[in-house]
Amino acid sequence: MKIIASVISLILILPLMALPSRGAFSYNETFSHIVNTVLSHYVSNTLMLLVLTCFWASLWGVGTAYILSSFKIAKRSLLKVAMMLPFACPGYLLGYYFVDTFQFTFSTRNIFWASFVMGISLYPYVYMSCLAGFSVRNIDLEEASLTLGRSPLYTFFHITLKGIRPYYAAGLGLVCMETLNDYGVADHFAIDTFTTGIYRAWFGFYSLPASVNLSMILLLFTASGLFLESWGRRNKSFYNTTSKMKLLKEKEVSLTNHSLLMIFVLTPFLIGFIFPISYCIKQITVHGGYEYFNSEFLSLLFNSFSMAFIVSFICLALALVNGFSHSLFKNKISRFLIRLSALGYAIPGSIIAIAIIVVFQNVDDLAGKSLVVGGKLLLVYSLVCRFFAVAYENIRSSQEHIPRNLMSYINLQTGSFFKKSKDLYFPYAKAAMLTSFVIVFVDVLKELPATMILSPLNFQTLSVSIYTLASDERLVESAPSALFILLSGLVPLFLLGKKLDKVGLGEN
């Protein structure tokens, strides 16, 4: 198992190893110009956008998850599912519609509104993770804190929130990575960030060394954040040490408080899902977008769904193997490689795509012939490298709530890895597995850069079509594809909502 996990990790970090091989941190005239002129703006804008986006994502994600898991409000089960729906809307799509709607009302192209749009688009990462944590928490400590005279606010921040830290950290970490990787929103809102700088260095100055140097700086940002979070969780356990858990009972609220809670919960849902889907429907029905539901659209649909399913399945399988190995074996080298393999999400999709092309070109040169058949294989590989961290972090968070004696018992059992996992581990990880698959599936549907670079001829996806048309202000033509990406997330997200409401560590 250790060898398999190490091999998987090495394959996933191959693009990371390709980056420094292309002259990282070496002198380059273009990069020197960037350092002397705009690098400070890249740093300040990226950090500001990151902090503000994390604030909005935490506000909506933690707030809605806590309200829906702790208070008795109308249509609570339906709202639990509805809160996930903004996840189906790409940030750049919401940004286009937001600017087009409000650009004549107030100044929209600034970092505040860019972070607001990204926070609305990304908060489901935090919401889904925290909802699972809040739903299975042990409330004995909370009741003890209140009994000892602590305020509800103190109890929430010092007891409740700390108790779900692995869930919150996993969700917020994904928000940070997605923010650092964003290009569409930052470009449309005219904000100079590291990612927009990488694209300009690559496609504007045609400088591979400059884009690699910027990517390495971006990678160091992410690696530092992951290290600090892991260091903060060292030698700490978050699973319950007793099987006598008190069931969580929803609290009754007054009519006024109920109305305020409903307004808070519905706000991100209305802005993140109802607004863009209404905009798409208007473009289709009023402005003639229905004419673009044709054979080309069906081809885009098939390409997107088949690619998303394949990548999601591979990411989940690899995450289970690596997560299982990380929990059972203490080999430092293997653990280091596994953690390193989860950094692929920190690299812009375009950089991963180019790095993969370089790697396979070198392999072809050594072999003296072409060993890679078609661009779809490279596209799948790049997307797996890109989104493996999404599945892995959710699997690892679920494993931290499994008692160590059970993991040791699983390790001692005979039989194949799949049989042991199916009988003993999978019942504890159903929610995390489903969460991982759905998040990767929707992420692949929305992915742009890697798909644009590595797609073979006559192979285009819904997201690429949307971005190309919307960039040219052809919003009517892009509406059918945009509407279907929004609707495509409904079925898996509804299934996920039902599972998160029923499946948890406490029930199993």
Beta strands, then each sheet from edge to edge (+ up, - down):
end
